[in-house]
Amino acid sequence: MSRHGSSFNWVGATVSNTRGGRRPHSPKSEKILFGKINKKEALIAFNSALAGTVDNKSLEKKYGMKIESGFVFDKNILEVKTKDFVQIMEKIFGDAFYTVLKHKSIRAGLGKMRGRKYKSNAGLLFVIGNDESMNRKGVKVLCVKDLTITDLSPNGEPGRLACYTEKAIKDIGERFQ
């Protein structure tokens, strides 16, 4: 609150339709923002998102090139060092290897000043079993129990690059029984 002569600069701060004023209809903390989804509907959505990780048409539509996904590995891949893991992925994905690893770049244009400085891709999703563990840089690793529909199809678009372990495939089958 400051005053220069007879003008006050704090007068409009409490009114919602003035510049610098409060928000007129701010979000309430009591309001539930997320509704429940029916179990059958959630199962259909999960199955279609899971099928989108191996469907060539949806992968080609999303990435703009022919790309294979949905590879199943045995448990030995979990003990491989990161350097060897990256070489294996480079052999498997070939020309599309650039889209496999998560990378972050600085955005061109005015978005940098508006709080959107960095752009990044989703990268590869590696799904492991519930009792398995793995940590890799540049790859999102998830257990089957933590796997959601938004992980399999970000932004609601089917077709994410994903790889699975044998134990993960077994746990996915047991999850919805």
C-alpha positions, 0 to 999 in steps of 0.5 A: 500500500503506497500513496502519492498525494491523494492517489492510492495504488491498493484500492483495486487489489480486492476487486475481481474485475480490476487489473491486479485484483483477486481471482473472481472464481478461484478453485475451491479446495473442497471440490473433487476435481477427478471423478471415478471411472467405471471398472469395465470402462477403465479396463477397456481404456487400459487394454486399448492403451496397452495395445497402442504400444504394439500397434504399428499404425498408431506408432507410425501416426504418432512418430511419423516413421515406421517403428517397432515397439512392445519388445519382451525381454528376459530378466537378464536385461535388468542386470546389464549396465546402462552403457550396454543397455543403451547399445542394445536399444540402439540395435533394436530400434535402429534409426528411431533410437533418437526418439527412444531416449528422453531428451530435453531441449530449449524451446525456440521463440517467446515461450522461453520468457513465458515459463515454457523454456524446455521441450522434452519427449516422453521417451521409452517406457520400460515396464518391469514386474512388481518384484523386480527393480531397475534404474536407467537414465533417459528411460522411464521404468515402472512396475506393473502396480504403478502403471496407469493409462496416462503412462501408456498413452500420454495426452490420450494418444495411443502409441508410446514406445514401450518394452516389457519383461517376461515377469511384467507380462505375467503380472499384467495378466494377473492384475485384472483378474 
